[in-house]
Amino acid sequence: MKREEITTEALLDLTRTIAAPLFQRFTYPWEVLPEIHDFLVQIGPELSPDEYRTEGDMIWIHRSVELPPTVSLKGPLIICEGAEVRQAAFFRGNVLIGRNSVAGNSCEFKNSILFDHVETPHYNYVGDSVLGYRSHMGAGSITSNIKSDRKNILIHTGGEDIVTGLRKIGAILGDGVEVGCGTVLNPGAVVGRRTSIYPLSSVRGAIPADCIYKREGEIVKRRAE
């Protein structure tokens, strides 16, 4: 993949998130990760109190959202209109859940932005990640956000390695990505728009848009419908 294929513009529809002003400042989506905290702290107090209630320090929840008694909340956190939060969801701070998204049962979220209509419904870990509009993570699929050697993460494009300067990056999912159940998205994985990942996959590097990822070395172009 070329650099221009993994830019924010290539991967994400910024009309589908209230975090658009943050993403517009950067070329690549992973560049927003160190800035999520400050951005949420900035925009949270600007949200209409008629639409958002506060649930604690730096926590803003849209009034349409019901929280189960087993949820765990740590700010800064914004949960937008129409989101569905299920039992035992765990929000560890620096998290934005987009409109009509699903934060499922026993899922854990940390330093991540979910665009609108994202589904993380069952037993998912989402850390230091960006999930694009209408992306979906199957049950038990997770983002691995730190290398075993703790070194800074490179984005592997096939043709070159992009230096990020960041020690923690989970996954960047473009709009409409489908991740199969039980999949591990390794540190710095970038998946192009509308690509589907087979269940039980281990995904590394950048995967092109409009493809089906069957296994490493077997990625096929999706047929035009």
TORLUM-690588 format. One record per residue (C-alpha): residue in one letter; x, y, z. Coordinates in steps of 0.5 Angstrom, whole numbers, plus 500, padded with zeros to 3 digits. Example, Ala and Ser with C-alpha at 12.3 -4.5 7.8 and 13.67 -1.06 7.14 Angstrom:
BEGIN
A525491516;S527498514;
This chain:
BEGIN
M500500500;K502507499;R502512504;E496516501;E492510502;I493510510;T491517511;T486520515;E482522508;A483515505;L480511511;L475516515;D469520513;L470525518;T462527518;R461521522;T464523528;I464529533;A472529533;A473531526;P476538528;L482533532;F483529526;Q483535521;R489537524;F493531522;T495527516;Y495520519;P489518524;W494515529;E497522530;V491523534;L492518540;P496523544;E491528543;I485525545;H485527553;D486534551;F481534546;L475531550;V477536556;Q476541551;I470540548;G466536554;P464542557;E462545551;L456540550;S449542551;P447540558;D440540555;E443534551;Y448531556;R449529563;T455529567;E456522571;G463524574;D469528573;M470529566;I464524564;W459527559;I453522557;H448523552;R441523556;S439518551;V444513553;E442508559;L448505563;P447498566;P449498574;T455494572;V458499568;S465502570;L467509568;K473513568;G474520565;P475524560;L469520557;I464522552;I458517550;C454520544;E447520542;G443513541;A449509544;E448502547;V452501553;R451494555;Q453490562;A460490565;A463495559;F469498562;F471505560;R478507562;G479514560;N480518554;V475515550;L469517545;I464513543;G460515537;R453516535;N449510535;S455505537;V455499541;A459498547;G458491549;N458487554;S465486558;C468490553;E474495555;F476501552;K482506553;N484512549;S480510543;I475514538;L469510536;F466513530;D458513529;H455507528;V461502530;E459496533;T464492539;P458488542;H462482545;Y468481549;N472486545;Y479490548;V480497544;G486500546;D489506543;S485505537;V481509532;L475505529;G471508523;Y464509521;R460503521;S466498523;H465492527;M469488531;G466480532;A466477539;G472476542;S476480537;I482485540;T487490539;S494489541;N497496543;I504495545;K510490542;S513485547;D519489546;R516495548;K519499542;N516504538;I511502533;L512502526;I506502521;H508497516;T505498509;G509493505;G513498501;E516502507;D516502515;I513509517;V516511524;T510513529;G514515535;L509512539;R510506544;K502504544;I498504538;G492499537;A489498530;I486503525;L480501522;G477504516;D470506515;G466499514;V471494516;E469487518;V473484523;G472476524;C471473531;G477472535;T481476531;V488479534;L489486531;N497487532;P500493534;G500498528;A495494524;V491499519;V485496515;G482500509;R475501508;R470496507;T475490508;S473484511;I478480516;Y476472517;P475470524;L481467528;S486472524;S492475526;V493481522;R499485522;G501492518;A497495513;I491492509;P488495503;A481497502;D476493499;C479486500;I478480504;Y483478509;K483470509;R490469512;E497473512;G499472505;E492471502;I489477501;V484478495;K480483492;R473484493;R468482487;A464488485;E457488486;
